[in-house]
Each structure stands twice: as C-alpha cells, then as structure tokens.
C-alpha cells in the first residue's frame, strides 16, 4: 500500500471516530477493539491465505463490504467505477443501456429500468428482471463491479444475459453493445393541441433542453396548446438539482422537496419560483415501477400541489439521497446521507408515489399482471418511518371500455402501441374539458 493511500484512509477513519465515538469511553473502546480485530484478521490473511494478496487490495475489499452492508445504494468507488458514475450524469457512456443494482437477497443483479432506445430496451429487457448469468457465468460468482465490466465492452460486440422474470422460466437474451447516448428530453405534439414530453434521465442541462423544446413546440403548434403529458416511465433518476428545476418549471410557488438526514445541519428545502412554462394548463404525469428517485421528486411535488394527475403504476420508491465523498485520487464514497420528502412531508422510501389513476402496461388484446417491484424488495433497503402516513391512498381506475367514440384516430392507435399513454391522453382530455366547462 502506498503512503498516500494510507494517509487518506487513516485520516478518514480518525474523522469518523472523533465524530461518532466521542460520546462515551465505552463506545470508543468498542470501536478500537473492533479495529484491532480487523488488523488481526488482515495480518492472518496476509500470512496464511493460499495466494499472496496486496494490502490495498484487501483493505479496498473490506471497505466495499462495509459500504455494501449499509443499504443498496451506498458504495466505495475506485478507478473506473468513479468514471462510470460521472458518465451517468452526462448522458453518454458505453454498454447496454440498463440501470441496475446488486440484489444481495438473491445474489443476482436486478434491473431498475432499461433506458429508452438502447440495445437493452430494444432486446426486451424489463424493469424488475433478474440477471442470473452473463455469457454463461453465474452472477453470484462475480463481484458486482466485475459483472458490470463484463456487460460493458466494445461497440458491436455481443453479450448474452440469462434473465429470470416473474412467472417465467429463465431465458437467454443476446444484446449487441453500443455507445449509449441518452437524450435527456424528447417531445412532440399529440392530437394537434397536446404537448407530450418524455423525460429520459435527469442529467446535466436537462431543464434547458425542456424549456427549449416546449417553447419550440408552442410556436409550431397550429392550435393553442391545451394540455401537457410528462412521461417519467423508466426514468431511474439522476441529478437532484435538475429534478428541482424541472419541478419548478411547472410551479409558481411552494415547496418542491426537502432533504432530511441525521446530520441536521445538512437539511435542505427547495422552493419554487414564479414562472410556469405551461401557463397553468392541465398536466398528466405518466409513471411506472421504473420511475425512481428524481422522477419521484417531480411526480410527488406536482401531485402534492395538485398541479398534475399521476397516471400509471406505483413508482419504485427510492426516497434516499446519496452524497459523493472524495477519499483520494480516483476513490470516492457514494453514501446514503438523507431521505427526501414531498411537499406534504411524506417520505416515499420503499413506498413510492401512488398514482391517482392506476393503469397497467397492457395490450388491448391481452391483459397480464405484473407483481409489484421496487425499493421495498431490495435487501437492506432503509425502512420508512412514516407507516401511518404512507398507508395506500385511495386510487381511481379508468373505465377502459367507455369513451372510445370520443377518441381520435391517433389515440385509438396508441391502444396497440402504448396503452398507458392512450389512457393518459384520455385523462388529460377529460381534465381539459372540465377546465373549459368551468370557465364558461
């Protein structure tokens, strides 16, 4: 182990010891005793393990294990792992196009969501899928980062994933790797007077892209824009700052989200400023079980302020905040430091955002059900302390057989290609009609 690494690690441990163990001599004694045990084990491995191991390799493994034991989202990142974290906020990286997490409960890798228009999404990978093998090697025999490394590779090369999906036997999917370029915002005009916006991932400059595209469509539209659909399906989150700014784009005032942790000096509240890019038009937000983290901030803010109707499935339920702490060059800790709360003071950790109107992603000719999948299924997921507050809210349902005569041809065709979006358009059209009747 080089001297620089030793100093960085010792300094980090000392800081934690002073902060967390200065309350009583008994606690401090226990900490030092456990560190002594750790040193004894380290020396034993060094002296007796069948293969020679480097000090830094063993200590890094120990730190990784410590962070992994806390919750599904805390991690110790080294070298290329740091680069991958930074890539995820820029919208360009190599791989398959899936957001994944380790599932220690099953020793597999769980898919949070495939990214739209990527090889994984086109190959049919779904939120909630379990990856049990990569090119014939069981995931349980690999470290998580090694598994990630095996899924990445040169563009135009293949990787075969063995998938376990609820209600189905394991099956193989061969996917061709590509350079993943994720546009943060996609938009178009629906039915001549509705702006549809797909928010893919909360990354840098997303809010600017949103404002630019909405302003362009507002000018291009032949008819006055009467409503907006914000599609957050399979959006796994991203930058908190962008989530706040996106929410602010549709609100004139009020709290957007608050962050509260054990260290109360780090608590924050984010509030909206005047200015609504829709000028108060009706909004429907479309979500599914792949909508997580920053997506839930936006959905929760607009729901609590009664600014939008939430349509779709219960969201993922990742209500925790991760901070990045630099330890040394090319070494960072991603640590869960707080929970975030919607404007009504509700934590959605392991609960998710409950849609106002629940719609499953079914095809019109064959309906199937999908079991709930979200943060609550993850091993060591943080508990929600607001059990009474977070009891399931009353939900409405759509009468899927009524209103067909009122649908235009574009909405009818969506029944075959995107059933959830078709229902969102139904809801929005009803909101528009109600608003216009109220003004008369």
N, C-alpha and C positions, 0 to 999 in steps of 0.2 A: 504494500500500500504506500502511495507516495505521501510526502509530508503535507501537501496542500489538502488532500482528501482527509487526512487525519485531523487537521486543524478545523476543517469545516464541520466534520461530524462531531468532534468534541465540543465545539462551540455551540452546535445545535442542541446537544444533549444537556449541556450546562444550563442553557437558557430555559429549557423545559423544566429542568429540576428546580431552578430557583422560583419559577412561576407557579408550578403545580404542586411542589412538595415542600414549600416553606411554612405551611400552616402548623404542622406538628412534627416533633422529632420522630415520633413513631412511624409516620408515613414516609419521612425522608429515609429512615433506617431501612424500611421495606424496599424502597427503590434501589438503594445502594446494594442491598443483599441480592436483589434480582439481577443487577448489573454484574455483580461478582459471579453469580451462577452462569450468566451469559458468557462471561470471559472464560470460565472454566470449560464450558461446552465448546467454545470456539477453539481453545487450545487442544481439547480432546480430538476434535475433528481434524485439526491440523496435524496432530501427531499420529493418529491411528486410522484415518479413513483410507480405503483401498487405493484411492488416487490422490495425488498431491493437488491441493487447492490453494488458490491465492487468497490472501487476507481480504482484499477488496471485493472479490467475488462472493465470499461467504457473508461479509457484512451487508453488501447490497441485497443479497437474497434474504437476509434476516429483516432488513428494513422493508423490503417488498412484502414479506409475510405479515409484518406488523400493520402496515397500511391496509393490506387486503383484508385483515381480520376486523377492521372497523366498520366498513359498510361497502356496498357495491361500487361506489364512485370515487373513493379515496385511493390514491396510488402513488408509488415512487417511480419517477420517470427518469430514464438515463439515456443519454446519447440520442439515437434515432427516435426514441419514444417522445422526447421533447420536441423534435422536429415535426412529428406526426400531429402532436397537439396543436402546434402553431398552424400547420397546414389546414386543419379542420376549420379554422376561423377565416381563412382566405378564400375558400371555395374552389381550390384546385389541388388535387392530390391523386396519387396512383392507387389502383386497386379495383375492387368490385362494385363499390357504391352501396355499402351497408353499414349501418350504425349498430354496433354490437357491444355486449358486456359479458364478462365471465359469470357463469351461473355455478357457484360453488356447491349448491344443493344437489345438482345433477352431474357435476364435473363436465359440463358442456359449455358451449357458447350460445348465448341467446340473442336473437335478432330483435332490436328495438324497432327498427324500421328500415326498409330499403329506400334509397334516395331515388326520386323520380328520374326517369330517362337515363338510368345507368344499367350496366350489364346485369347486376343482381335483380333489379326490378323487372327488366325485360325477361329474365330467366324464370320469373315467378316466385322469387323469394318473398315471404310474407312476414309481417310483424308477429312475433311470438314463436317463430320457427327455432328449433334447436339444431345447432350444427354439431354432429357427433363424430364425424370423420373429415379429414382434409387429405385428399389424394391417398385414401386408404389408411391413413394413420389416425388412431383414435385420439380425439382432443384431450381426453383425460390423461394421456401420456405426455402431453405437451404443456409447457408453461404458456400462460396467456399470450405474452408478447411473442413467443415463438410461433404460436398459432396465427397471430395477426401477420407476422412476417411471411408465413407460408401462403397466406391468401393474397398477399401483395406480390408484385413481380413485374416483369417487362410487359408492356402492352402487346396484345395479340397472342399471348400465351394462355393456355387453358389451366384451370384448376377445377377439380371435382370435389364437391361438397356432398356429404351424406347428411340428409335432413330428416329430422323427426318432427312430424307435425301432428297436432292433436287429432285423434280419431283416424290416423292413417299409419300404415307400415312405413318403416324407413325407406327412403328412396334417394337416388343419386341425381345431382344436378351439375352439369358441366358448364362452366361460365368462362368466357374469354375476357381476360383482364384488359383494362383500358385506362387512359389518363382521365380521371374524373374531374370534369369542370362543372361545378354546380352553380347555375344562375340563381341568385337569391330570390328573384321575383319574376313571375310570369303573369301576364294579364291579357284579357281580351274582352270584347263586348258580347254579351249574350242577349238574344231576343231583341236587339236593337236599342234597349234602354237600360240595361243592367251591366255594370262593370264587375267582371269576375277577376279576382286576384289570387294567385297561388303563391303563398309564402313557403319557399322550399326549405330554407335553413337560415337561422339568424346569424349572419356573418357581417363582416365589415361593409359599410356603405349601403346596407340594405334599405334603410329609411330613405336615403336619397333616391335610390332606384325606384322605390314605391311611389314617391311623390312625382318623379319624372314621368313614370308610366301612366299614373292616374290622370295627371294633367293633360298628357297627350291624348288619351282616350276620351276625356271630357270634351276636348276640342274636335276630335274626329267624329264623334257620335252625331248622327243625323237627327236624332231625337234627344230631348232633355233626359239626362240620366236620372232614373227614379229610384235606384237601389244598388246595393253592393253585396257581393258574396266574397268573404275572406276564407280561403281554403287552407287550413292548417293540418290537413291529414298527412300522416307520416313525416311530419316536421319534428325532428328529435330535439330541437332547441338550438343552443349556441350562445351568443353574446347577450348578457343581461342588458347592457346599455341599448342594444338595438331593440330588444323586446319592449323596453320602456318607451323608446322613441316611437316605435310602431304603434303602441297603445295610445300614446299622446296624440298621434295623427288623427284619431277618431274621437277624442275627448276635448272638452273645453276647460274642464276643471276637475278637481277631486284627486284622491289618492289612486295611484296605479298599482303599486305593490310596496310591501315593507319587508325588510330583511331583519330577522332577529336571531341572535345566537347567544351562546353562553357568555361571550365577551360583549357586554352591553355597550361598550364604547364603539363597537363596530356596527351597531344597529343603524339602519338607514330607512328613510321613507322617500318614495319618489312620487311627485305630484304632477298632474297635467297642467299645461299652459294653454291659454286661449288659442283656438285655431283648429278647426275640423275640416279636413280636406274633402269631406263629403257634403258639407253644409247641412248636416243633420239628417241626411237621407237614411232610410231604413237599412239595416245591416244584418246579414245572417253569417254566422261563423260556422264553418264545417270542420268537425274534428273526428278522429278515430283513436283507437288504442295505441297508435304510433305517434300521437301528438304528445310531446313531453316537454317538461322544463320550461324554456322560454315561451313555447307555444301555449302552455297552460297559464302563464302570466298574462298574455294578451287575452285569451278567452275568459279568464277569471275577472280581469279588470272590466272588460266590456259587459260581461254578464252582471256583475255586481252593480254597475252603474245603469243597468237596464238600457244599455246603448245598443245591444245586439241580442238576437235569439241564437242560442247554441244548438246546432243540429248534428246528430251523428251518434257515435259511441262514447262511452266513458273513456276519458283520456288516461294516459299512462300512470300518472300520479307521482312524478318526480318533483317533490317540493323542496329539495335541498339545494344549497348553494355551495359551490366548490371555489376555494381560493388557491391561487398558484403561488407557492413559496419557493423562491430560488435558494438552493443549498450551496451549490458550487457550479462551476462551468459545466454546462450540459447535464446538470442534475437539478430536478425540480420535484417538489411535493405537490400533488393535487389533493387538497384536504377539504373535507366537508366541514364547514365552519358555521353554518347557519341554516335556517329554514326560511322560505319566503311565504308571505301571507297575502291573500287577496284583499281588496279594499274593505270588505266586511269583516276582516280579521280572521279569516278561515284559512287554515293550513290544508293543502291538498296532498300532503305527503302520504303515500300509499292509498289515497282515496280517489284522487283525480278530480277533474271537472265533470260534474254530472250534466249531460245535455238537457236542455229544456224539452227537446223533442228527440227521442231516440230513434235512429234509423240504422239498420244493419246494412253492410255492403253486399246486398244480394242481387242476383239477376232476376229479371221479371219472370223468366220461365222456370227457374228452380231456386227455391229458397233454402238456405242452410244456416245453421247457427254456429257461432264461434265462442268458445269459452273465454271468460274474462282473463286478460293478461296484462299485468302492469307491475308497478314498483312493489306491490304487496307480495308478489310471487318471488322476489329476489331474496336470496339468502342474506341475512344480516341487515336487511333494509331497516332504516330508522322507523320507529313507531310514531304514530300520530297521537299527540296528547289531547286532542280535541274530539274524542269519540262521540260525545253527546252532540257537538256542533256538526259533526260530519256524518250523521245518520243520513242514509239515502234520501234525497229530496224527491218530492213528487214529480213525476215525469208525465209528459203528454205523449201521445202517439198519433201518427198520421193514419188517416183512413186511406189506404193505398188504392182503394177501388173507386174513390169519388174524385170528381174534378177533372176527369180525363177530357171532357168536351171543352174545357177552358184552356187546356194546354195547347200551345202552338206546336208546330211540327218539330222545331228544334228541341223542345223539352221532351216530346214523345220519344225522339230518337235516343235521348240520354237514358231512357229506361233500359236500353240494351247495352249501352257502353259505360254509363256511370250512374247507377241507380241512386246513390246517395246525393249526387249533385242535382239530379232531377227533382228529388224531394226538397232539397234546399231551395230550388227555384220556386217550387210550389209554395213553400212557406213565405219566401220573400214577396211573391206576387200577392199573397193574402195580406201581408203587412203593408204593402204599397196601397192596395185597395182600401184597407181600413184607414190608413192615414189620409188618403184623399177624401174619403167619405166624411171623416171628422172635420176636415177643413171646409166642407161645403155648408 
